[in-house]
Amino acid sequence: MLFPIGDENIKGGHKPIFSYSLILVNVLIFAYEMQLGDRIGDFVNTFGATPREVVAGNNLFTLFTSIFLHGSFMHLLGNMLFLWIFADNIEAVVGNIRFMLFYLLGGLVAHAAHIAYDPTSIVPTVGASGSIAAVMGAYLVMFPKSKVRVLFIIFPFKIPAFLFLGLWIYLQIQSGIGSLEMRGEQVGGVAYWAHIGGFVFGVLYGFIKRSAPMKQQYQNMEREYV
């Protein structure tokens, strides 16, 4: 398994204020979740997005609140790692407010894809994965040749972003197709169609931002490897 640990960062552009602030907010909310003890189930049921409830027009606010909740420490760690690696370049190019709106809208599109997969589900959905998948989709289009530093077992090396992200979405699609036969439950606790929906939205957003002025802007930015 390839484990990402860094990428080529843009030097210049907008400061990644929201990219890093989102990490802090998610960590703080998870810390709050952990101190709830036996009440955590009620908390997740209240603020997680349950497809059947959303389809009925109930608790629509959970489409946003669920984006900031996580089910376990590893769930949080994985999401925040991907957010830390891929989000800052996007924010540097599109700007702070536009990035935050894109992030939230990516989460909504991811929810829509998951709900379309199983609108009768009573399992609350939590996690930033859909929004982060949108970030990854945009990154694939906007920075396809950027080098992603990965670990294979204990060996670090670099691969182009289009290979890493292409492999990631291929695995999500394979798992999503496999989950169609098990509709009615989250396979392995993972909402694959939310990932797919968010990623597709990000790809479309990336193509929009690859307009001539925007393309010239980020191609002229100096890059440094971190």
Residue pairs with C-beta under 8 A, 6 or more apart in sequence:
1 152
2 150
2 151
2 152
2 159
2 164
2 167
3 150
3 151
3 152
4 81
4 82
4 85
4 148
4 149
4 150
4 164
5 85
5 149
5 150
5 151
5 156
6 85
6 148
6 149
6 225
6 226
7 85
7 86
7 89
7 146
7 147
7 148
7 149
7 161
7 226
8 143
8 146
8 147
8 223
8 224
8 225
8 226
9 88
9 89
9 223
9 224
9 225
9 226
10 88
10 89
10 92
10 93
10 218
10 221
10 222
10 223
11 221
11 222
11 223
11 224
12 92
12 221
12 222
13 92
13 93
13 217
13 218
13 221
14 91
14 92
14 93
14 94
14 95
14 96
14 99
15 91
15 92
15 96
16 87
16 88
16 91
16 92
17 91
17 96
18 87
18 91
18 96
18 99
18 100
18 103
19 83
19 84
19 87
19 88
19 90
19 91
19 99
20 84
20 88
22 83
22 87
22 103
22 128
23 80
23 83
23 84
25 68
26 68
26 70
26 76
26 79
26 80
26 83
26 128
27 76
27 80
29 68
29 69
29 70
30 69
30 70
30 73
30 76
33 40
33 43
33 44
33 69
33 70
34 40
36 43
44 69
44 71
44 124
44 126
45 124
46 62
47 62
47 65
47 66
47 69
47 126
48 62
48 65
48 66
48 69
48 124
48 125
48 126
49 59
49 62
49 63
49 65
49 66
49 111
49 124
49 125
49 126
50 59
50 62
50 121
50 122
50 123
50 124
50 125
51 114
51 115
51 118
51 119
51 120
51 121
51 122
51 123
51 125
52 119
52 120
52 121
52 122
53 59
53 62
54 60
54 62
54 63
54 111
54 115
55 115
55 119
55 120
62 124
63 107
63 108
63 111
64 104
64 107
64 108
66 111
66 124
66 125
66 126
66 127
67 104
67 107
67 127
67 128
67 130
67 131
68 128
69 126
69 127
70 76
70 79
70 126
70 127
70 128
71 126
71 127
71 189
75 127
79 127
79 128
79 129
79 132
80 128
82 132
82 135
82 136
83 128
83 132
83 135
85 148
86 132
86 135
86 136
86 139
87 99
87 103
87 132
87 135
89 139
89 142
89 143
89 146
90 99
90 102
90 135
90 138
90 139
90 142
91 99
92 218
92 221
93 142
93 209
93 214
93 217
93 218
93 221
94 102
94 209
94 214
102 134
102 138
102 205
103 131
103 134
103 135
104 131
105 134
105 201
106 130
106 131
106 133
106 134
106 135
106 198
106 201
106 202
106 205
107 128
107 130
107 131
107 134
107 198
109 130
109 134
109 197
109 198
109 200
109 201
110 129
110 130
110 131
110 133
110 134
110 191
110 194
110 195
110 197
110 198
110 201
111 125
111 130
111 194
111 197
112 197
113 130
113 193
113 194
113 196
113 197
113 198
113 200
114 125
114 130
114 191
114 193
114 194
114 197
115 121
116 193
117 176
117 179
117 180
117 183
117 191
117 193
118 183
118 184
120 184
121 184
121 185
121 186
123 185
123 186
125 186
125 191
125 194
127 191
129 191
129 194
129 195
129 198
130 191
130 194
130 195
130 197
130 198
131 198
132 198
133 172
133 194
133 195
133 196
133 197
133 198
133 199
133 202
134 198
134 199
134 201
134 202
134 205
135 202
136 165
136 168
136 169
136 199
136 202
137 165
137 169
137 198
137 199
137 200
137 201
137 202
137 203
137 204
137 205
137 206
138 202
138 203
138 205
138 206
138 209
139 146
139 161
139 165
139 202
139 206
140 161
140 162
140 165
140 166
140 169
140 202
140 203
140 206
141 202
141 203
141 206
141 207
141 209
141 210
142 206
142 209
142 210
142 218
143 161
143 218
144 160
144 161
144 162
145 160
145 161
145 162
146 160
146 161
146 223
147 158
147 159
147 160
147 161
147 225
148 158
148 159
148 160
148 161
148 164
148 165
149 156
149 157
149 158
149 225
150 156
150 157
150 158
150 159
150 164
169 195
169 196
169 199
172 192
172 195
172 196
172 199
173 196
175 187
175 190
175 192
176 192
176 193
176 195
176 196
178 187
179 187
179 192
179 193
